[in-house]
Amino acid sequence: MIKKPMMFGMIASLWSFGLILIWTQNPLLQGFLFILVTTLSIVTALTLNERYQKRETWHQEQLEYRLSKTQEAEEKTHEQLDTLVETLSSGFMLLDYEGVFTMANKAARDLLQKLTVKQETIQDLKASKPLYEAIYQSFIAEKPQRHQVRLGDLTYDIQTSPLFQAKLFMGLIVIMSDITQLKRAEQFQKQFTADVTHELKTPLSAILGSAELMLRHTHMTKSEHDEFLDTIFKEAKRLEKLIADLLIISKMDRIDYELKKTTVSMPDLIKECTETSQSWFANKGLAFTELSEAADLLIDKDKVRQVILNLLRNAAHYTDQGSVQLKGYIEGAFYRIDVSDTGIGIAKSEHENIFKRFYRVDEARSRDSGGSGLGLSIIKNVVLKHQGKIEVTSERAQGSTFSVWFPLPAPSHR
């Protein structure tokens, strides 16, 4: 780049020589000065041109550098955007103003393929009427919309948003989110609420009915009075058990619920449970045997104790004669506990249902015992939270064996 003082000096010199050339009367000096001025002019012009070219070259290089950096940044942004869109768990589609697909990520392509729908134009979506109507309405109205549609065995939340440039409609963004699990959870919650309401209503009706009869009939006999009191007491205890179990389930269903794990000797824990349950079997004249292999597990002691006691209580309640056996032993990477009985058994068709909340194999027998119908559901929840598993082996009138597996601690490496 030319410095201004240098440029001004050269111009001043040329003017000076020019004035001398005009004022002098010596031809030789005039000739010399003319050649000198011409030479200096040429040198000045060449110098100025060279510096100008260098300046232009520098500006051009700077412009090209900035342009290349801008293009690199844009390409990187587009690449990141494409990667983000492609890896979205939700389906993403982009249609232009003519309804032609210009983009569809993997989730969208997989869904369209499953629905045997092409991805060329919006008209191809007619192969799936619910999907077509949800998108076409927004495309025609040029307004954002939201729909929940059933596509095969799945439920999708479809959100559409039009694109505008200078108030001109340029296309449509479509986002499809799989909400099947959410809808199932919602349905499960509704069913659970209905079941709880029903279960609470039964003992409350019995309590209110008995109390009302006692208030109306003030001259009833002592035996009648005691009978109603007994009904109120039993139904109140049943209601108390139901509420307690519901509180347990409510706590364990929370996302932030954590087990209070400690190292526990399984033979000691099993012995505690068998001592507590001895009277259940003795009162019904059932033989009971217990055998446990030594092992220390990292578990929530109170919760696992509840699992074992519930299994033993069920075995005692559903067995009228014969025996109950408890075995604890190491099997592979797990500690397995089997509770077997010679009771009424469970039909194979009911095996998948018995762990559902409020499901009862024998409705009358369960209600007589004051059971809430939540015991096996709680057991399964506890086992799964320990990363274990639970199974039942049973047939009608041939007894049952409930088996649970709790993982053994990982071996320490020194």
Secondary structure, 3 states (H helix, E strand, C coil): CCCHHHHHHHHHHHHHHHHHHHHCCCHHHHHHHHHHHHHHHHHHHHHHHHHHHHHHHHHHHHHHHHHHHHHHHHHHHHHHHHHHHHHCCCEEEEEECCCEEEEECHHHHHHHHHCCCCCCEHHHHHHCHHHHHHHHHHHHHCCCEEEEEEECCEEEEEEEEEEEECCEEEEEEEEEEECHHHHHHHHHHHHHHHHHHHHHHHHHHHHHHHHHHHHHCCCCCHHHHHHHHHHHHHHHHHHHHHHHHHHHHHHHCCCCCCCCEEEEEHHHHHHHHHHHHHHHHHHCCCEEEEEECCCEEEEEHHHHHHHHHHHHHHHHHCCCCCEEEEEEEEECCEEEEEEEECCCCCCHHHCCCCCCCCCCCCHHHHHHCCCCCCHHHHHHHHHHHCCCEEEEEECCCCCEEEEEEEECCCCCCC
